[in-house]
Amino acid sequence: MTLKPLFDKVIVKICELTEEKKGSFFLPTNAQEKSEIAEVISVGPGGTVDGKEIKMFVKPGDKVLFARYSGSEFKIEGQEVVIIKQSDILAIVE
């Protein structure tokens, strides 16, 4: 199944967390907060949204930092993705 976002929407896949060591204790990934860094999977075409012209600045493959608690989470064919607005993206990670 292929997902194609509409308007100014972006589909991202959350980057996997690694186990973190604090002092002599390991924090397993399920005890850590959700990562806000994700890889862009697909990008909508932009266009006119609410009377404003929207130009898309991200492209598939970009790593981005996005606002916590933004977007909607979905599980598609066993893969968890988040659909967010481009305006919820705070930065491109280089």
FIKOL-227900 format. One record per residue: residue in one letter; z, x, y of N, C-alpha, C, O, CB in turn. Coordinates in steps of 0.02 Angstrom, whole numbers, plus 32768, in hexadecimal, padded with zeros to 4 digits. Glycine has a CB too. Example, Ala and Ser with C-alpha at 12.3 -4.5 7.8 and 13.67 -1.06 7.14 Angstrom:
// FIKOL-227900
A818682947EE4818682677F1F818682947F5B81A782C87F5A81C482357F20S816282827F90816582AC7FCB818A828580028192829E8039811E82C07FE2
END
This chain:
// FIKOL-227900
M8000802A7FC58000800080008000802D803E8026805D8043803D7FD08000T7FD6801C806E7FD2804180AC7FEC801680E47FD97FDC80EB7F8A805980B9L80178032810D8031800F8147800E80278186800880648191807D8018814DK7FF87FF981B07FD9800B81EF80007FE882267FFD7FAB822D7F8D7FF681F1P8025800F824F804E7FF0828380227FD382BB7FEA7FEA82C6807E802382A0L803C7FA182DD80197F80831380347F988357806C7FB0835C80207F33830DF800A7F928389801B7FA083CF803D7FE583D78021801883C580497F6A83E9D807B7FE583F2809D8024840180CF803883CC80FF805C83DA80BF80208445K80C68020838E80F5802E835880E2806E833380A88081833080F77FF38326V8116808E8318810E80CD82F3813680C782B2816F80B182B28126810B831DI811780D9827A813B80DA823A81518121822C81288150822D810D80BE8200V8192812A821F81AE816C821381D4816C81D181EC813981BA81DB8182824DK81D981A781B4820181B28178823981E1818B822D821881A581D581D0813CI827681CC817F82B181F3819082B08235816A82A48236812D82F281CC8182C82BD826C818D82C082AE816D82FF82B1814283348299815682BF82E981A2E82F982CE8107833082D280D98367830080F4835983348111831882EC8095L83A582EA80EB83DF831280FE83EE834380C583E18335808B841C82E6810ET8409837C80D7842083AB80A5846C83AA80A6848B839880D8840483F380B2E848A83BE806F84D283BF806D84EC83F280A084D1842980A584EC83CF8026E851F83DF80C58539840880FA857D842380E685A4840080C6853D83E1813DK858B846180FA85CB847F80E985F58483812985E084A0815A85C384C580C8K86308466812786618469815E869D848F814386C28475811A867484218178G86A784CC815B86DE84F4814186D1850380F8869D851F80E7872284D1814AS870084F180CE86F684FC808686E584BB806186E984B980248734851D8067F86D48486808786C38446806A867984378073865D844580A886ED840E8088F865A84198041861684028046861683B88057863B8391803985EF840F8004L85ED83A5808785E4835E809885A683468074856F835B808685E0835280E5P85AC831B8042857083028021854782D88051856182BE8082858382D87FE2T850682D2804384D982B0807084ED8268807C84E0824D80B2849382B28055N850D8247804C852182018057855D81FA8085856D81C28099852F81DF8015A857F8230809685B8822E80C385A48240810B85CC823A813985F0825D80ABQ8567825781148550826B8156852F82308179851A82008159851E82A58151E852C823581BC8509820181E284BF820481D584A4823981C285188208822DK849D81CD81E0845581C981D8843281FA8208844581FE8243843B818081E3S8402821D81EF83DD824B821983B082258249839581F1823883B3827B81EFE83A9823F8286837C822082B7833C824882BE8316823E82EE839F821882FAI83308275829082F2829B829082C6827F825882DD8277822082FE82E98287A82888271826A825B825382398215826F82408203828D8273825A82068241E81ED8265820B81A78278820C817D823A82188187820681F88193829D81CAV814D8240824681218207825580EF81FF821C80CD822E820980FC82128299I80EC81C2820180BF81B281CA807F819281E5804881A481D080E081848197S808781638213804E813D822D805D812782748097811B8285803D81008200V80298121829D8030811082E4800280D682F57FC880D582E18020814E8311G801D80A6831A7FF4806E83327FC2808583667FC480BE837E80218037834FP7F93805983797F5E806C83A87F72806C83F17F4C8083841B7F25803D83A0G7FAE805484027FC1804F84487FA1801184667F9F7FDC84467FAC808F8470G7F86801784A37F667FDE84C27F937FBE84F67FC07FDE85107F517FAB848FT7F867F8085047FAD7F5C85377FE77F3785167FDE7F0D84EA7F807F2B855DV80247F48852C80617F29851280887F0F854E809B7F36857A808B7F5B84E7D80957ECF855180B87EAF858880987EBF85CB80BB7ECA85FD81017EC58589G80557EC085CD80317ECC860B802D7F15862080127F238656804F7EA58641K80477F4385F880457F8A8609801A7FAF85D5801E7FA18599808D7FA9860BE7FF27FDE85ED7FC8800685C17FF4803B859F8016806285C17F8D802885E8I7FF4803D855D801C806D85367FEE80A085167FC1808E84F0804680488501K7FFA80E085257FD5811785058004813684D1803F814284DF7FBD814D853BM7FEA814284968013815E8460801381AB84657FDF81CB846A7FF88147841CF805081C7846380578210846B80698233842A806782718427808C821E849EV807A820E83F6808B822D83B6805282228385802981F6838D80CD8211839AK8051824C8352801D8247831E803D825182DA8073826E82D57FE3827B832BP801C823B82A58038824582628045828F8255801C82BA82668008822A822DG807E829D8236809282E2822880C382FE825A80E6832F824A8056830E8225D80C882E1829680F982F882C8813F82EB82AF814C82B8828E80ED82D5830CK816D831882BE81B4830D82B381D082F582F581C48314832981DA834E8299V81F682BE82F4820F82A18332825A8294832E8276828B82F881E982608342L82798293836882BF8280837082BE823B838F82A0823183C382E782B4839CF82E0820A836F82DE81C6838A832481AB8394835581C5837882B78199835BA8329817783BC8369815983CE838C813C8390836D811B8367836081228403R83CC814A838B83F48130835383F480E4835483F580C6838A843C814C8357Y83F380C5831B83F4807D831383B68059832C83B7801C8333843080618335S8381807D833A8343805C83508317804E8314831D806E82E0831D80888384G82EB801E831D82BA800E82EA82D47FE382B2830E7FCD82B182A0804D82CDS82A87FD7828282B77FAE824882A87FD6820982737FF48203828E7F6B8248E82D77FD681DA82CF7FFD819D82B07FD1816682C17F96815F831380198185F82827FEF814082617FCC8109825C7FFC80CE8259803980D7821B7FB2811EK82597FDF8092824D80078056820A7FEF803B82047FB6802482867FFF8020I81D8801A803E8194800B8028818380397FEE818180767FF5816180128062E8176801B7FB4816480417F778194807B7F6A817F80B37F5B811D805C7F7EG81D5806D7F718209809F7F63821580D27F9A824080FD7F9281F780C37F26Q81F180CD7FD181F980FC8008821780D8804481FE80A3805881B4811D801BE824D80F38060826D80D4809A824B80EB80D98243812780E582B880E5809CV823680BC8102821680CA8142823880A28179825A8070816C81CA80BA8140V822F80B881B78249809581F1820E8089822081E780B6822D828280BE8214I8209804C823981D6803B826A81F8803782AE8225800E82B881B07FF88258I81E3806282DD82018065831F81CC805F8354819080688346822980A68328K81E08050839181B3805283CA81AC809A83E181DB80C183D981CC80248404Q817380AB83FD816A80EF8416819E80FE844C81B481388452812380F88432S81B380CD847281E480D884A7822980EB848C8253810384B281EA809B84D3D823680DF844B827580F3842D8275813C841782A981578404828480C783F1I823B815D841A823681A38409824B81CC8446823081C4847D81ED81B683F3L827D81F8843C8298821F847282768262847C8270827A84B482E1822A8466A825D82808445823E82C2844A821682D0840B822382B583D5827382F88456I81E682FD841281C1831883D981E1835B83C981E9838583F58172832083E9V81F38365838A821483A3837481DD83D5836381B383C98339824483978337E81DF840E838481AD8443837881CB847E835481A884AE8346818D845A83B8
END
